[in-house]
Amino acid sequence: MKLILLAAGKSSRIYKKIKTNKCLIKINKKTLVKHLIDNARDVGIKDIDLVVGFRFKNIKNELNDDLLNYVYNKKYSSTDMVYSSILSLQKCKSDAVICYTDIIFSKKIFKSIIKFKSPNILVPHLRSWKKIWKNRKKNIFDDAETFITNEKKNEIFEIGKKINLNNLNHIDGQFMGIIYIPQKKISDFIKSYKSYGKRKVQFTEFINFLILKKKKINTFSYNGLWYEFDDMEDLISFKNKNV
């Protein structure tokens, strides 16, 4: 299995404060991206691509890890994370897990993905999202998105839309920035992206596009450690509450 870590963007909302790449934020004296790498290796995922772009030498120098495969997105300022993932997937010859690098979570999520053995694209969701959003001091109507599953709770029905009072009670969780793609689905994933027509698209928007195209997207709920660092408020809240 390959792990694809996405770290090409500038992350403008927090960059002015931290003056470095967001994946290099340190939690317990270890960068976010290093937490992800170590967790993956601990569960046996050794093949790791790190997709870089903005000031990539900062990341490379900080990690000093010759076992990583670096993939450079020269169009990082005009593309988004789906495009970055495609750059790695084009050469991938195994199942792949795509992961944001501005998040922290328990390594058991990797174990769960491996154990699930989904034949389809798999997107786990955060069940305790309301508590996390409260800790992050985020307004769910401004910041969160829909994540609605089918009756069996193992497939996504809708993702990436705005939350309102009408659909709030139907939300089963939140997108975690983690996507598993089995090898047999990679080619179709890439073809779907090329047919989409936009080169700057949010991952949740693209996943919803796949759902509308009748692609099965599996899911399972996760209730362990997870946190996202969008801005300084997130960083301060996490450290103060020691989530």
URBELJO-V771694 format. One record per residue. N is the residue number from 1. PSI is psi as a letter, one per 20 degrees, with the letter a starting at -180 (999 if undefined). NEAR is the number of other C-alpha atoms within 8 Angstrom. Layout:
BEGIN
n=N psi=PSI near=NEAR
n=N psi=PSI near=NEAR
END
This chain:
BEGIN
n=1 psi=q near=9
n=2 psi=q near=13
n=3 psi=p near=13
n=4 psi=o near=14
n=5 psi=p near=12
n=6 psi=o near=14
n=7 psi=k near=11
n=8 psi=h near=14
n=9 psi=r near=10
n=10 psi=h near=9
n=11 psi=m near=8
n=12 psi=h near=6
n=13 psi=h near=7
n=14 psi=i near=11
n=15 psi=h near=12
n=16 psi=h near=7
n=17 psi=g near=6
n=18 psi=i near=9
n=19 psi=k near=6
n=20 psi=r near=7
n=21 psi=q near=14
n=22 psi=h near=12
n=23 psi=i near=10
n=24 psi=j near=11
n=25 psi=p near=10
n=26 psi=p near=8
n=27 psi=p near=7
n=28 psi=l near=4
n=29 psi=j near=5
n=30 psi=p near=9
n=31 psi=q near=11
n=32 psi=g near=15
n=33 psi=h near=10
n=34 psi=h near=9
n=35 psi=g near=10
n=36 psi=g near=11
n=37 psi=g near=9
n=38 psi=g near=8
n=39 psi=g near=11
n=40 psi=g near=13
n=41 psi=h near=9
n=42 psi=h near=8
n=43 psi=j near=9
n=44 psi=j near=6
n=45 psi=o near=11
n=46 psi=h near=8
n=47 psi=o near=9
n=48 psi=p near=12
n=49 psi=p near=13
n=50 psi=o near=12
n=51 psi=o near=16
n=52 psi=r near=13
n=53 psi=e near=13
n=54 psi=p near=10
n=55 psi=l near=7
n=56 psi=h near=9
n=57 psi=h near=6
n=58 psi=g near=9
n=59 psi=g near=10
n=60 psi=g near=9
n=61 psi=h near=7
n=62 psi=g near=7
n=63 psi=g near=7
n=64 psi=l near=6
n=65 psi=o near=6
n=66 psi=i near=5
n=67 psi=i near=4
n=68 psi=q near=9
n=69 psi=o near=9
n=70 psi=p near=8
n=71 psi=p near=10
n=72 psi=p near=8
n=73 psi=n near=11
n=74 psi=i near=5
n=75 psi=k near=7
n=76 psi=h near=12
n=77 psi=i near=8
n=78 psi=j near=7
n=79 psi=r near=11
n=80 psi=a near=13
n=81 psi=h near=11
n=82 psi=g near=11
n=83 psi=g near=10
n=84 psi=g near=14
n=85 psi=h near=12
n=86 psi=h near=9
n=87 psi=h near=10
n=88 psi=g near=12
n=89 psi=h near=10
n=90 psi=h near=7
n=91 psi=j near=6
n=92 psi=p near=10
n=93 psi=k near=5
n=94 psi=r near=8
n=95 psi=q near=12
n=96 psi=q near=14
n=97 psi=p near=12
n=98 psi=p near=14
n=99 psi=p near=11
n=100 psi=r near=10
n=101 psi=j near=13
n=102 psi=k near=11
n=103 psi=r near=11
n=104 psi=p near=12
n=105 psi=r near=9
n=106 psi=q near=9
n=107 psi=i near=11
n=108 psi=i near=6
n=109 psi=h near=9
n=110 psi=g near=10
n=111 psi=g near=9
n=112 psi=h near=8
n=113 psi=g near=10
n=114 psi=g near=7
n=115 psi=h near=6
n=116 psi=h near=6
n=117 psi=l near=6
n=118 psi=p near=9
n=119 psi=i near=5
n=120 psi=r near=10
n=121 psi=p near=13
n=122 psi=p near=11
n=123 psi=n near=12
n=124 psi=q near=13
n=125 psi=q near=14
n=126 psi=o near=13
n=127 psi=h near=10
n=128 psi=k near=9
n=129 psi=h near=9
n=130 psi=h near=6
n=131 psi=g near=7
n=132 psi=g near=9
n=133 psi=h near=11
n=134 psi=g near=9
n=135 psi=h near=10
n=136 psi=i near=10
n=137 psi=l near=8
n=138 psi=p near=9
n=139 psi=o near=9
n=140 psi=h near=9
n=141 psi=i near=9
n=142 psi=h near=8
n=143 psi=h near=7
n=144 psi=r near=10
n=145 psi=r near=13
n=146 psi=q near=14
n=147 psi=n near=15
n=148 psi=p near=12
n=149 psi=r near=12
n=150 psi=a near=9
n=151 psi=h near=4
n=152 psi=i near=6
n=153 psi=j near=9
n=154 psi=j near=9
n=155 psi=q near=11
n=156 psi=p near=15
n=157 psi=h near=9
n=158 psi=q near=11
n=159 psi=q near=13
n=160 psi=j near=10
n=161 psi=r near=8
n=162 psi=q near=9
n=163 psi=p near=12
n=164 psi=a near=7
n=165 psi=h near=6
n=166 psi=h near=5
n=167 psi=i near=9
n=168 psi=g near=8
n=169 psi=i near=6
n=170 psi=i near=6
n=171 psi=p near=10
n=172 psi=i near=9
n=173 psi=a near=13
n=174 psi=q near=13
n=175 psi=p near=12
n=176 psi=i near=8
n=177 psi=k near=8
n=178 psi=p near=11
n=179 psi=p near=11
n=180 psi=p near=12
n=181 psi=o near=13
n=182 psi=q near=13
n=183 psi=h near=10
n=184 psi=i near=6
n=185 psi=i near=10
n=186 psi=g near=10
n=187 psi=g near=7
n=188 psi=h near=7
n=189 psi=g near=8
n=190 psi=g near=11
n=191 psi=h near=8
n=192 psi=h near=9
n=193 psi=g near=9
n=194 psi=h near=7
n=195 psi=i near=6
n=196 psi=h near=6
n=197 psi=h near=6
n=198 psi=q near=5
n=199 psi=j near=8
n=200 psi=n near=9
n=201 psi=q near=11
n=202 psi=q near=9
n=203 psi=g near=8
n=204 psi=h near=9
n=205 psi=g near=11
n=206 psi=h near=11
n=207 psi=g near=9
n=208 psi=h near=11
n=209 psi=g near=8
n=210 psi=g near=10
n=211 psi=g near=13
n=212 psi=h near=7
n=213 psi=j near=6
n=214 psi=k near=6
n=215 psi=p near=7
n=216 psi=p near=9
n=217 psi=o near=11
n=218 psi=r near=13
n=219 psi=r near=12
n=220 psi=q near=9
n=221 psi=q near=9
n=222 psi=p near=10
n=223 psi=k near=7
n=224 psi=b near=6
n=225 psi=p near=8
n=226 psi=p near=10
n=227 psi=q near=9
n=228 psi=q near=8
n=229 psi=n near=9
n=230 psi=h near=8
n=231 psi=a near=8
n=232 psi=h near=9
n=233 psi=h near=8
n=234 psi=g near=12
n=235 psi=g near=9
n=236 psi=g near=8
n=237 psi=g near=10
n=238 psi=g near=12
n=239 psi=h near=8
n=240 psi=h near=6
n=241 psi=i near=7
n=242 psi=l near=5
n=243 psi=999 near=5
END
